[in-house]
Amino acid sequence: MEVISRENAEHYVWGGICDGWHLLKTEGLSVIQERIPPGGAEIKHYHEKAHQFFFVLSGEATM
């Protein structure tokens, strides 16, 4: 099994200034590490089926 990290994970940019790395991407489970700088924000959206877990390494999050 390969060790996964930001250095070797699939990367994408969202919101113009935010980064996401797929640490795990399967049909049943997705684990994404994100970097959201000050001023970054998601656009409100809807998932048909989702369980979400968030943790903040530094800074603040507002939901």
Backbone atoms as SQL, in Angstrom:
CREATE TABLE atoms (id INTEGER PRIMARY KEY, chain TEXT, resi INTEGER, resn TEXT, atom TEXT, x REAL, y REAL, z REAL);
INSERT INTO atoms VALUES
  (1, 'A', 1, 'MET', 'N', 0.840, -1.181, 0.000),
  (2, 'A', 1, 'MET', 'CA', 0.000, 0.000, 0.000),
  (3, 'A', 1, 'MET', 'C', 0.885, 1.244, 0.000),
  (4, 'A', 2, 'GLU', 'N', 0.563, 2.174, -0.863),
  (5, 'A', 2, 'GLU', 'CA', 1.330, 3.421, -0.969),
  (6, 'A', 2, 'GLU', 'C', 0.936, 4.394, 0.145),
  (7, 'A', 3, 'VAL', 'N', 1.919, 5.058, 0.722),
  (8, 'A', 3, 'VAL', 'CA', 1.659, 6.113, 1.701),
  (9, 'A', 3, 'VAL', 'C', 1.225, 7.354, 0.928),
  (10, 'A', 4, 'ILE', 'N', 0.105, 7.945, 1.332),
  (11, 'A', 4, 'ILE', 'CA', -0.431, 9.099, 0.602),
  (12, 'A', 4, 'ILE', 'C', -0.222, 10.385, 1.411),
  (13, 'A', 5, 'SER', 'N', 0.084, 11.456, 0.709),
  (14, 'A', 5, 'SER', 'CA', 0.258, 12.769, 1.339),
  (15, 'A', 5, 'SER', 'C', -0.047, 13.833, 0.285),
  (16, 'A', 6, 'ARG', 'N', -0.003, 15.094, 0.679),
  (17, 'A', 6, 'ARG', 'CA', -0.213, 16.174, -0.288),
  (18, 'A', 6, 'ARG', 'C', 0.809, 16.119, -1.414),
  (19, 'A', 7, 'GLU', 'N', 1.995, 15.634, -1.128),
  (20, 'A', 7, 'GLU', 'CA', 3.062, 15.612, -2.130),
  (21, 'A', 7, 'GLU', 'C', 2.760, 14.672, -3.293),
  (22, 'A', 8, 'ASN', 'N', 1.974, 13.605, -3.067),
  (23, 'A', 8, 'ASN', 'CA', 1.730, 12.655, -4.155),
  (24, 'A', 8, 'ASN', 'C', 0.243, 12.427, -4.434),
  (25, 'A', 9, 'ALA', 'N', -0.643, 13.196, -3.793),
  (26, 'A', 9, 'ALA', 'CA', -2.084, 13.036, -3.989),
  (27, 'A', 9, 'ALA', 'C', -2.564, 13.841, -5.194),
  (28, 'A', 10, 'GLU', 'N', -3.709, 13.428, -5.732),
  (29, 'A', 10, 'GLU', 'CA', -4.358, 14.189, -6.801),
  (30, 'A', 10, 'GLU', 'C', -4.732, 15.573, -6.259),
  (31, 'A', 11, 'HIS', 'N', -4.323, 16.616, -6.957),
  (32, 'A', 11, 'HIS', 'CA', -4.521, 18.001, -6.503),
  (33, 'A', 11, 'HIS', 'C', -5.500, 18.720, -7.423),
  (34, 'A', 12, 'TYR', 'N', -6.283, 19.621, -6.848),
  (35, 'A', 12, 'TYR', 'CA', -7.144, 20.485, -7.650),
  (36, 'A', 12, 'TYR', 'C', -7.272, 21.848, -6.965),
  (37, 'A', 13, 'VAL', 'N', -7.602, 22.860, -7.747),
  (38, 'A', 13, 'VAL', 'CA', -7.819, 24.219, -7.244),
  (39, 'A', 13, 'VAL', 'C', -9.312, 24.494, -7.328),
  (40, 'A', 14, 'TRP', 'N', -9.869, 25.104, -6.285),
  (41, 'A', 14, 'TRP', 'CA', -11.285, 25.473, -6.306),
  (42, 'A', 14, 'TRP', 'C', -11.445, 26.874, -5.737),
  (43, 'A', 15, 'GLY', 'N', -12.498, 27.548, -6.166),
  (44, 'A', 15, 'GLY', 'CA', -12.759, 28.905, -5.692),
  (45, 'A', 15, 'GLY', 'C', -11.698, 29.907, -6.108),
  (46, 'A', 16, 'GLY', 'N', -10.838, 29.523, -7.035),
  (47, 'A', 16, 'GLY', 'CA', -9.807, 30.422, -7.532),
  (48, 'A', 16, 'GLY', 'C', -8.565, 30.525, -6.665),
  (49, 'A', 17, 'ILE', 'N', -8.702, 30.301, -5.334),
  (50, 'A', 17, 'ILE', 'CA', -7.547, 30.477, -4.438),
  (51, 'A', 17, 'ILE', 'C', -7.348, 29.319, -3.461),
  (52, 'A', 18, 'CYS', 'N', -8.232, 28.327, -3.502),
  (53, 'A', 18, 'CYS', 'CA', -8.173, 27.226, -2.533),
  (54, 'A', 18, 'CYS', 'C', -7.627, 25.964, -3.199),
  (55, 'A', 19, 'ASP', 'N', -7.009, 25.105, -2.391),
  (56, 'A', 19, 'ASP', 'CA', -6.439, 23.855, -2.887),
  (57, 'A', 19, 'ASP', 'C', -7.109, 22.674, -2.215),
  (58, 'A', 20, 'GLY', 'N', -7.213, 21.576, -2.949),
  (59, 'A', 20, 'GLY', 'CA', -7.699, 20.324, -2.387),
  (60, 'A', 20, 'GLY', 'C', -6.818, 19.179, -2.850),
  (61, 'A', 21, 'TRP', 'N', -6.596, 18.215, -1.969),
  (62, 'A', 21, 'TRP', 'CA', -5.819, 17.018, -2.288),
  (63, 'A', 21, 'TRP', 'C', -6.650, 15.800, -1.915),
  (64, 'A', 22, 'HIS', 'N', -6.903, 14.917, -2.877),
  (65, 'A', 22, 'HIS', 'CA', -7.655, 13.689, -2.617),
  (66, 'A', 22, 'HIS', 'C', -6.721, 12.668, -1.964),
  (67, 'A', 23, 'LEU', 'N', -6.841, 12.517, -0.648),
  (68, 'A', 23, 'LEU', 'CA', -6.033, 11.524, 0.059),
  (69, 'A', 23, 'LEU', 'C', -6.625, 10.136, -0.107),
  (70, 'A', 24, 'LEU', 'N', -7.930, 10.068, -0.306),
  (71, 'A', 24, 'LEU', 'CA', -8.636, 8.817, -0.597),
  (72, 'A', 24, 'LEU', 'C', -9.836, 9.173, -1.447),
  (73, 'A', 25, 'LYS', 'N', -10.032, 8.445, -2.539),
  (74, 'A', 25, 'LYS', 'CA', -11.140, 8.757, -3.448),
  (75, 'A', 25, 'LYS', 'C', -11.720, 7.447, -3.953),
  (76, 'A', 26, 'THR', 'N', -12.771, 6.984, -3.279),
  (77, 'A', 26, 'THR', 'CA', -13.469, 5.776, -3.702),
  (78, 'A', 26, 'THR', 'C', -14.949, 6.109, -3.849),
  (79, 'A', 27, 'GLU', 'N', -15.723, 5.165, -4.372),
  (80, 'A', 27, 'GLU', 'CA', -17.154, 5.391, -4.535),
  (81, 'A', 27, 'GLU', 'C', -17.840, 5.615, -3.185),
  (82, 'A', 28, 'GLY', 'N', -17.360, 4.929, -2.142),
  (83, 'A', 28, 'GLY', 'CA', -18.012, 5.012, -0.843),
  (84, 'A', 28, 'GLY', 'C', -17.408, 5.995, 0.136),
  (85, 'A', 29, 'LEU', 'N', -16.186, 6.468, -0.132),
  (86, 'A', 29, 'LEU', 'CA', -15.523, 7.346, 0.829),
  (87, 'A', 29, 'LEU', 'C', -14.529, 8.260, 0.120),
  (88, 'A', 30, 'SER', 'N', -14.568, 9.525, 0.496),
  (89, 'A', 30, 'SER', 'CA', -13.632, 10.509, -0.034),
  (90, 'A', 30, 'SER', 'C', -13.013, 11.252, 1.138),
  (91, 'A', 31, 'VAL', 'N', -11.683, 11.313, 1.171),
  (92, 'A', 31, 'VAL', 'CA', -10.968, 12.072, 2.197),
  (93, 'A', 31, 'VAL', 'C', -10.158, 13.132, 1.468),
  (94, 'A', 32, 'ILE', 'N', -10.445, 14.397, 1.776),
  (95, 'A', 32, 'ILE', 'CA', -9.819, 15.511, 1.073),
  (96, 'A', 32, 'ILE', 'C', -9.166, 16.444, 2.084),
  (97, 'A', 33, 'GLN', 'N', -7.895, 16.743, 1.872),
  (98, 'A', 33, 'GLN', 'CA', -7.221, 17.774, 2.665),
  (99, 'A', 33, 'GLN', 'C', -7.324, 19.065, 1.874),
  (100, 'A', 34, 'GLU', 'N', -7.728, 20.141, 2.543),
  (101, 'A', 34, 'GLU', 'CA', -7.901, 21.407, 1.846),
  (102, 'A', 34, 'GLU', 'C', -7.096, 22.520, 2.500),
  (103, 'A', 35, 'ARG', 'N', -6.692, 23.470, 1.665),
  (104, 'A', 35, 'ARG', 'CA', -6.064, 24.705, 2.136),
  (105, 'A', 35, 'ARG', 'C', -6.974, 25.835, 1.688),
  (106, 'A', 36, 'ILE', 'N', -7.498, 26.567, 2.677),
  (107, 'A', 36, 'ILE', 'CA', -8.405, 27.674, 2.394),
  (108, 'A', 36, 'ILE', 'C', -7.812, 28.928, 3.034),
  (109, 'A', 37, 'PRO', 'N', -7.191, 29.788, 2.239),
  (110, 'A', 37, 'PRO', 'CA', -6.574, 30.993, 2.801),
  (111, 'A', 37, 'PRO', 'C', -7.635, 31.994, 3.251),
  (112, 'A', 38, 'PRO', 'N', -7.240, 33.005, 4.034),
  (113, 'A', 38, 'PRO', 'CA', -8.193, 34.048, 4.431),
  (114, 'A', 38, 'PRO', 'C', -8.906, 34.606, 3.201),
  (115, 'A', 39, 'GLY', 'N', -10.210, 34.738, 3.300),
  (116, 'A', 39, 'GLY', 'CA', -11.008, 35.231, 2.183),
  (117, 'A', 39, 'GLY', 'C', -11.557, 34.129, 1.305),
  (118, 'A', 40, 'GLY', 'N', -11.062, 32.910, 1.475),
  (119, 'A', 40, 'GLY', 'CA', -11.564, 31.786, 0.700),
  (120, 'A', 40, 'GLY', 'C', -12.896, 31.310, 1.251),
  (121, 'A', 41, 'ALA', 'N', -13.760, 30.826, 0.372),
  (122, 'A', 41, 'ALA', 'CA', -15.070, 30.349, 0.805),
  (123, 'A', 41, 'ALA', 'C', -15.644, 29.393, -0.229),
  (124, 'A', 42, 'GLU', 'N', -16.473, 28.477, 0.240),
  (125, 'A', 42, 'GLU', 'CA', -17.189, 27.582, -0.657),
  (126, 'A', 42, 'GLU', 'C', -18.480, 28.232, -1.098),
  (127, 'A', 43, 'ILE', 'N', -18.944, 27.842, -2.262),
  (128, 'A', 43, 'ILE', 'CA', -20.267, 28.236, -2.727),
  (129, 'A', 43, 'ILE', 'C', -21.244, 27.196, -2.198),
  (130, 'A', 44, 'LYS', 'N', -22.363, 27.639, -1.659),
  (131, 'A', 44, 'LYS', 'CA', -23.356, 26.724, -1.106),
  (132, 'A', 44, 'LYS', 'C', -23.744, 25.692, -2.160),
  (133, 'A', 45, 'HIS', 'N', -23.711, 24.418, -1.763),
  (134, 'A', 45, 'HIS', 'CA', -24.059, 23.347, -2.684),
  (135, 'A', 45, 'HIS', 'C', -24.715, 22.204, -1.920),
  (136, 'A', 46, 'TYR', 'N', -25.206, 21.226, -2.642),
  (137, 'A', 46, 'TYR', 'CA', -25.994, 20.139, -2.079),
  (138, 'A', 46, 'TYR', 'C', -25.416, 18.797, -2.516),
  (139, 'A', 47, 'HIS', 'N', -25.356, 17.842, -1.584),
  (140, 'A', 47, 'HIS', 'CA', -24.954, 16.471, -1.892),
  (141, 'A', 47, 'HIS', 'C', -26.162, 15.559, -1.721),
  (142, 'A', 48, 'GLU', 'N', -26.383, 14.663, -2.665),
  (143, 'A', 48, 'GLU', 'CA', -27.465, 13.680, -2.533),
  (144, 'A', 48, 'GLU', 'C', -27.252, 12.810, -1.305),
  (145, 'A', 49, 'LYS', 'N', -25.997, 12.423, -1.086),
  (146, 'A', 49, 'LYS', 'CA', -25.665, 11.545, 0.041),
  (147, 'A', 49, 'LYS', 'C', -24.263, 11.906, 0.511),
  (148, 'A', 50, 'ALA', 'N', -24.131, 12.295, 1.772),
  (149, 'A', 50, 'ALA', 'CA', -22.806, 12.670, 2.273),
  (150, 'A', 50, 'ALA', 'C', -22.778, 12.630, 3.794),
  (151, 'A', 51, 'HIS', 'N', -21.659, 12.211, 4.311),
  (152, 'A', 51, 'HIS', 'CA', -21.317, 12.360, 5.721),
  (153, 'A', 51, 'HIS', 'C', -20.035, 13.173, 5.701),
  (154, 'A', 52, 'GLN', 'N', -20.003, 14.280, 6.408),
  (155, 'A', 52, 'GLN', 'CA', -18.835, 15.140, 6.341),
  (156, 'A', 52, 'GLN', 'C', -18.220, 15.335, 7.719),
  (157, 'A', 53, 'PHE', 'N', -16.896, 15.425, 7.720),
  (158, 'A', 53, 'PHE', 'CA', -16.116, 15.642, 8.935),
  (159, 'A', 53, 'PHE', 'C', -15.106, 16.724, 8.615),
  (160, 'A', 54, 'PHE', 'N', -15.002, 17.726, 9.461),
  (161, 'A', 54, 'PHE', 'CA', -14.067, 18.822, 9.240),
  (162, 'A', 54, 'PHE', 'C', -13.158, 18.955, 10.452),
  (163, 'A', 55, 'PHE', 'N', -11.887, 19.256, 10.213),
  (164, 'A', 55, 'PHE', 'CA', -10.987, 19.627, 11.302),
  (165, 'A', 55, 'PHE', 'C', -10.093, 20.749, 10.804),
  (166, 'A', 56, 'VAL', 'N', -9.732, 21.637, 11.694),
  (167, 'A', 56, 'VAL', 'CA', -8.959, 22.827, 11.339),
  (168, 'A', 56, 'VAL', 'C', -7.580, 22.712, 11.971),
  (169, 'A', 57, 'LEU', 'N', -6.534, 22.746, 11.143),
  (170, 'A', 57, 'LEU', 'CA', -5.165, 22.661, 11.649),
  (171, 'A', 57, 'LEU', 'C', -4.689, 23.995, 12.197),
  (172, 'A', 58, 'SER', 'N', -5.092, 25.087, 11.572),
  (173, 'A', 58, 'SER', 'CA', -4.750, 26.415, 12.082),
  (174, 'A', 58, 'SER', 'C', -5.768, 27.405, 11.545),
  (175, 'A', 59, 'GLY', 'N', -5.940, 28.500, 12.258),
  (176, 'A', 59, 'GLY', 'CA', -6.896, 29.514, 11.843),
  (177, 'A', 59, 'GLY', 'C', -8.282, 29.245, 12.399),
  (178, 'A', 60, 'GLU', 'N', -9.288, 29.769, 11.727),
  (179, 'A', 60, 'GLU', 'CA', -10.677, 29.654, 12.153),
  (180, 'A', 60, 'GLU', 'C', -11.538, 29.243, 10.976),
  (181, 'A', 61, 'ALA', 'N', -12.626, 28.548, 11.259),
  (182, 'A', 61, 'ALA', 'CA', -13.613, 28.197, 10.239),
  (183, 'A', 61, 'ALA', 'C', -14.973, 28.717, 10.686),
  (184, 'A', 62, 'THR', 'N', -15.721, 29.241, 9.750),
  (185, 'A', 62, 'THR', 'CA', -17.084, 29.697, 10.012),
  (186, 'A', 62, 'THR', 'C', -18.013, 28.938, 9.091),
  (187, 'A', 63, 'MET', 'N', -19.055, 28.380, 9.673),
  (188, 'A', 63, 'MET', 'CA', -20.022, 27.623, 8.857),
  (189, 'A', 63, 'MET', 'C', -21.384, 28.252, 8.952);
